[in-house]
Amino acid sequence: MNIKPLSNHIFLEPLEEEKTTKSGIVLPETAEKEKPVKGKILAVGPGKFNDKGERIAMSVKVGDVVLFKKYGPDEIEIEGKKYLVGDEDDILAIVE
């Protein structure tokens, strides 16, 4: 797969949260799953232009694990696998 986002868009793979809570409670399969809020960046665009025509560099890079807005990125499916596409503004933090 060869994806090249444009402008300040990002392409990421959602990371599933563990099915066991920190206190050791195992969540059953029937528990309602929320949309993941953590993902790994697979591709980034070159950045958007400011009013002076200068490109603004992206704050994230390929391989970063990030937290993003729950309803920010759009979900797409490629070859049976789900991915997310959104703007850099959808990213809340980089997980280090």
Secondary structure, 3 states (H helix, E strand, C coil): CCCCCCCCEEEEEECCCCCECCCCCECCCCCCCCCCCEEEEEEECCCCECCCCCECCCCCCCCCEEEECCCCCEEEEECCEEEEEEEHHHEEEEEC
